[in-house]
Amino acid sequence: MLRDDQIEEILKLVDFRMSKGEIGNFFRSEDHPKFMECGDQVLRNFLNGLVIYLRGTKENPKNPADVIAIHKKEAQPKEFKKTEVAAPKKEFKSGDFKKKPASKPNYKDKKPVKKIEIVEKVNYKNGKNTKG
């Protein structure tokens, strides 16, 4: 998937200047006030630029598979580096891995839930009274 700055770069290859904002207007929803349809001229120039971007020129040809591989590598999310200082390594002994007994939750600290029953008399047309 191409980002707007890459689309801008592709359009520059065929000397067609367009800002990122103008490119972004093509991708808005149709009911947005700044939505703009992509015209034939823009699409034609983008496709011509895409050919040069992937294949290169006659003087400087490129392998499209290599360009796509580079593009995929750039598009992958980068891993975040942890800034925390690592704790010193501890040597483990065979007894260090024994399971500790799981502590039972203390239910005495919790307040009991009061149950509220709402009971109303229901009067039916046949004259019977019942409780819900």
LOLUM-613555 format. One line per 4 residues: number of its first residue (from 1); their letters; for each residue x, y, z of N, C-alpha, C. Coordinates in Angstrom, 3 decimals, padded with zeros to 6 digits. Each point is the difference from the previous one (the first is absolute). Layout:
BEGIN
NUM	A	X,Y,Z,X,Y,Z,X,Y,Z  ...
***
This chain:
BEGIN
1	MLRD	000.846,-001.167,000.000,-000.846,001.167,000.000,000.891,001.230,000.000  -000.287,000.928,-000.877,000.818,001.198,-000.132,-000.487,001.096,000.932  000.935,000.708,000.583,-000.331,001.163,000.817,-000.073,001.220,-000.908  -000.574,001.068,000.517,-000.167,001.190,-000.827,001.330,000.622,-000.412
5	DQIE	001.027,-000.089,000.848,001.302,000.545,-000.394,000.631,-000.828,-001.120  -000.273,-001.319,-000.030,000.499,-000.828,-001.094,-000.741,000.301,-001.295  -001.300,000.255,000.095,-000.775,000.375,-001.190,000.504,001.333,-000.537  000.311,000.923,000.885,000.556,001.295,-000.413,001.330,-000.197,-000.725
9	EILK	000.843,-000.885,000.518,001.296,-000.299,-000.625,-000.194,-000.617,-001.392  -000.979,-000.906,-000.136,-000.276,-000.646,-001.289,-000.467,001.031,-001.019  -000.838,000.942,000.422,-000.473,001.027,-000.920,001.124,000.953,-000.417  000.975,000.224,000.871,001.133,000.861,-000.343,000.883,-000.632,-001.075
13	LVDF	-000.015,-001.339,-000.104,000.816,-000.669,-001.014,-000.428,000.369,-001.416  -001.264,000.398,-000.169,-000.496,000.397,-001.322,-000.280,001.509,-000.033  000.661,000.750,000.879,-000.113,001.457,000.083,-001.446,000.464,000.182  -000.734,-000.678,000.850,-001.370,000.390,000.325,-000.011,000.286,001.495
17	RMSK	-000.061,001.276,000.353,000.079,000.404,001.404,-001.393,000.017,000.626  -000.092,-000.631,001.156,-001.260,-000.013,000.746,000.358,-000.125,001.479  -000.677,000.770,000.847,000.324,-000.020,001.432,-000.650,-001.205,000.681  000.466,-000.291,001.208,-000.570,-001.110,000.778,-001.463,000.263,000.332
21	GEIG	-000.339,001.244,000.243,-001.384,000.347,000.312,-000.929,-000.262,-001.177  000.461,000.355,-001.196,-000.815,-000.253,-001.193,-000.155,-001.492,-000.235  001.048,-000.757,000.249,-000.063,-001.459,-000.160,-000.953,-000.590,001.034  000.041,000.518,001.220,-000.879,-000.486,001.058,-001.469,000.234,-000.293
25	NFFR	-000.300,001.034,-000.789,-001.396,000.289,-000.337,-000.623,-001.094,-000.858  000.803,-000.734,-000.744,-000.528,-001.093,-000.823,-000.508,-001.145,000.868  000.567,-000.163,001.180,-000.304,-001.146,000.850,-001.042,000.304,001.080  -000.576,001.175,-000.029,-001.046,000.354,000.970,-001.329,-000.636,-000.406
29	SEDH	-000.953,-000.012,000.930,-001.325,-000.516,-000.339,-000.713,001.022,-000.892  -000.927,-000.476,-000.799,-000.642,000.856,-000.996,-000.805,001.147,000.616  -000.472,-000.172,001.227,-000.784,001.060,000.619,000.855,001.039,000.727  001.313,-000.188,000.012,000.904,000.954,000.643,000.085,001.267,-000.859
33	PKFM	000.046,001.190,000.627,000.024,001.234,-000.789,001.248,000.169,-000.871  001.128,-000.604,000.383,001.223,000.155,-000.785,000.272,-001.181,-000.931  -000.997,-000.903,-000.149,000.166,-001.140,-000.893,000.174,000.498,-001.434  000.906,-000.675,-000.737,000.231,000.345,-001.391,000.153,-001.297,-000.785
37	ECGD	-000.642,-000.080,-001.138,000.135,-001.187,-000.837,001.348,000.023,-000.687  000.572,-001.182,-000.172,001.278,-000.126,-000.687,-000.274,000.058,-001.501  000.508,001.014,-000.630,-000.242,000.177,-001.429,000.893,-000.890,-000.851  -000.298,-000.006,-001.303,000.762,-000.819,-000.942,001.466,000.414,-000.069
41	QVLR	000.252,001.307,000.057,001.371,000.495,-000.115,000.845,-000.472,001.187  -000.559,000.081,001.189,000.731,-000.421,001.198,000.270,-001.501,-000.065  -001.015,-000.772,-000.357,000.152,-001.444,-000.062,001.012,-000.407,-001.068  -000.063,000.647,-001.170,000.949,-000.302,-001.080,001.436,000.281,000.439
45	NFLN	000.213,001.153,000.616,001.348,000.351,000.463,000.463,-000.918,001.120  -000.921,-000.393,000.895,000.383,-000.916,001.070,000.426,-001.351,-000.567  -000.756,-000.527,-000.961,000.345,-001.305,-000.580,001.320,000.060,-000.765  000.239,001.083,-000.728,001.282,000.152,-000.698,001.151,000.105,001.005
49	GLVI	-000.220,000.714,001.081,001.023,000.113,001.038,000.228,-001.324,000.709  -001.074,-000.784,000.181,000.125,-001.297,000.655,000.839,-000.960,-000.837  -000.140,000.080,-001.315,000.819,-000.833,-000.882,001.474,000.354,000.173  000.307,001.287,000.047,001.398,000.422,000.189,000.479,-000.379,001.391
53	YLRG	-000.867,000.133,001.001,000.351,-000.321,001.383,000.355,-001.479,000.139  -000.754,-000.875,-000.657,000.231,-001.440,000.131,001.040,-000.525,-000.988  -000.082,000.423,-001.259,000.891,-000.548,-001.034,001.244,000.823,-000.242  -000.034,001.257,000.371,001.125,000.876,-000.277,-000.098,000.556,-001.408
57	TKEN	001.071,000.634,-000.459,000.054,000.559,-001.341,000.827,-000.909,-000.898  000.059,000.343,-001.295,000.820,-000.797,-000.924,001.468,000.052,000.375  000.446,001.173,000.451,001.399,000.162,000.383,000.318,-000.677,001.330  -000.979,-000.047,000.884,000.213,-000.553,001.337,-001.159,-000.949,000.351
61	PKNP	-000.021,-001.208,-000.586,-001.117,-000.917,000.277,000.064,-000.571,001.411  -001.187,-000.343,000.542,-000.112,-000.601,001.332,-000.768,-001.310,-000.123  000.205,-000.867,000.973,-000.794,-001.217,000.093,-001.192,000.308,000.907  -001.246,-000.106,-000.528,-001.172,000.348,000.824,-000.105,-000.801,001.288
65	ADVI	000.438,-001.267,-000.018,-000.073,-000.828,001.212,000.893,000.569,001.098  001.152,000.551,-000.390,000.901,000.597,000.992,-000.619,001.259,000.610  -000.642,000.807,-000.837,-000.622,001.231,000.488,-001.133,-000.331,000.966  -000.797,-001.011,-000.341,-001.111,-000.397,000.872,000.520,-000.564,001.315
69	AIHK	001.096,-000.785,-000.057,000.581,-000.557,001.224,000.500,001.113,000.918  000.621,001.004,-000.577,000.481,001.137,000.798,-001.183,000.743,000.603  -001.050,000.162,-000.800,-001.197,000.697,000.475,-000.650,-000.755,001.153  -000.080,-001.332,-000.084,-000.593,-000.800,001.082,000.830,000.109,001.271
73	KEAQ	001.323,000.005,-000.151,000.873,000.097,001.170,-000.197,001.345,000.700  -000.181,001.069,-000.776,-000.215,001.325,000.584,-001.371,000.092,000.664  -000.981,-000.728,-000.545,-001.366,000.099,000.499,-000.228,-000.784,001.282  000.895,-000.936,000.332,-000.180,-000.800,001.205,000.187,000.872,001.230
77	PKEF	-000.835,-000.218,001.033,000.145,000.804,001.211,001.323,-000.292,000.686  000.601,001.052,000.484,001.283,-000.142,000.684,-000.231,-000.396,001.442  000.900,-000.806,000.532,-000.114,-000.427,001.387,000.474,001.124,000.912  -000.683,000.156,001.117,000.383,001.020,000.951,001.121,-000.526,000.882
81	KKTE	000.959,000.854,000.238,001.102,-000.376,000.876,-000.349,000.398,001.421  000.267,-000.891,000.932,-000.264,000.287,001.394,001.131,000.868,000.538  -000.360,001.020,000.731,001.003,000.912,000.545,000.351,-000.336,001.437  -000.658,-001.015,000.549,000.274,-000.375,001.382,001.357,-000.684,000.106
85	VAAP	000.618,000.187,001.149,001.274,-000.652,000.250,-000.285,-001.425,000.454  000.684,-000.947,-000.603,-000.232,-001.408,000.330,000.533,-000.302,001.401  -000.734,-000.812,000.721,000.419,-000.414,001.336,001.160,-000.986,-000.120  000.869,-000.030,000.987,001.109,-000.953,-000.082,-000.528,-001.432,-000.026
89	KKEF	000.660,-000.832,-000.768,-000.438,-001.385,-000.134,000.259,-000.766,001.294  -000.979,-000.828,000.345,000.088,-000.789,001.218,000.195,-001.452,-000.404  000.896,-000.651,000.690,000.196,-001.418,-000.273,-001.070,-000.780,000.761  -000.660,-000.907,-000.702,-001.077,-000.767,000.601,000.511,-001.347,000.484
93	KSGD	-000.580,-000.422,001.103,000.294,-001.314,000.550,-001.206,-000.886,-000.250  000.157,-001.285,000.184,-001.088,-000.922,-000.301,-001.220,000.243,000.901  000.165,000.504,001.171,-001.108,000.219,000.920,-000.748,001.303,-000.260  000.519,000.858,-000.903,-000.624,001.293,-000.253,-001.319,-000.117,-000.760
97	FKKK	-000.227,-001.118,-000.657,-001.160,-000.110,-000.861,-001.169,-000.736,000.648  000.040,-000.191,001.298,-001.107,-000.649,000.680,-001.201,000.937,-000.005  -001.162,-000.603,-000.187,-001.214,000.799,-000.043,-000.376,000.432,001.406  -000.376,001.242,000.105,-000.484,000.510,001.270,-001.489,-000.296,000.070
101	PASK	-000.497,-000.307,001.184,-001.447,-000.253,000.087,-000.762,001.280,-000.326  -001.018,-000.167,-000.806,-000.798,001.158,-000.397,-000.796,000.494,001.196  000.048,001.285,000.227,-000.749,000.547,001.127,-001.462,000.125,-000.411  -000.862,-000.353,000.934,-001.420,000.052,-000.285,-000.474,001.439,000.165
105	PNYK	-000.921,000.421,-000.850,-000.497,001.370,000.136,-000.763,000.158,001.304  000.110,001.146,000.578,-000.642,000.282,001.275,-001.372,000.616,-000.275  -001.050,-000.810,000.181,-001.351,000.466,-000.261,-000.606,000.713,001.202  000.659,-000.034,001.122,-000.541,000.638,001.184,000.044,001.518,-000.124
109	DKKP	000.939,000.515,-000.785,000.135,001.446,-000.144,-001.084,000.601,-000.879  -000.647,-000.817,-000.810,-001.011,000.509,-000.918,-001.326,000.155,000.724  -000.735,001.025,-000.387,-001.301,000.254,000.591,-001.024,-000.914,-000.655  -000.944,-000.500,000.780,-001.029,-000.855,-000.606,-000.915,000.826,-000.899
113	VKKI	-000.462,-000.630,-001.041,-000.900,000.660,-000.937,-001.420,-000.188,000.492  -000.719,001.087,000.083,-001.391,-000.074,000.442,-000.865,-000.332,-001.198  -000.835,-001.014,000.188,-000.919,-000.364,-001.057,-001.307,000.732,000.238  -000.459,000.659,-001.034,-001.236,000.752,000.099,-001.020,-000.679,-000.899
117	EIVE	-001.130,-000.328,000.595,-001.071,-000.605,-000.779,-001.117,001.010,-000.148  -000.436,000.184,-001.192,-001.120,000.892,-000.258,-001.185,-000.878,-000.333  -000.981,000.046,000.865,-001.186,-000.820,-000.185,-001.194,000.938,-000.076  -000.737,-000.123,-001.053,-001.196,000.828,-000.156,-001.192,-000.908,-000.225
121	KVNY	-001.122,000.504,000.414,-001.221,-000.743,-000.278,-000.400,000.259,-001.435  -000.409,-001.064,-000.664,-000.462,000.112,-001.370,-001.485,-000.303,-000.014  -000.756,000.907,-000.505,-001.444,-000.192,-000.111,-000.325,-000.400,-001.431  -000.561,-001.169,-000.154,-000.404,-000.469,-001.317,-001.465,000.333,-000.233
125	KNGK	-000.373,-000.004,-001.255,-001.385,000.318,-000.356,-000.984,-001.047,000.517  000.486,-001.227,000.206,-000.903,-001.050,000.476,-000.243,000.080,001.516  000.647,000.956,000.653,-000.287,000.214,001.407,001.007,-000.641,000.941  000.957,-000.786,-000.481,000.973,-000.650,000.859,001.119,000.959,000.340
129	NTKG	000.456,-000.011,001.228,001.140,000.798,000.430,001.170,-000.935,000.253  001.143,000.341,-000.541,001.189,-000.829,000.233,001.191,000.904,000.293  000.969,-000.605,000.664,001.260,000.712,000.228,000.999,-000.474,-001.049  000.815,000.952,-000.524,000.963,-000.295,-001.054,001.103,-000.761,000.490
***
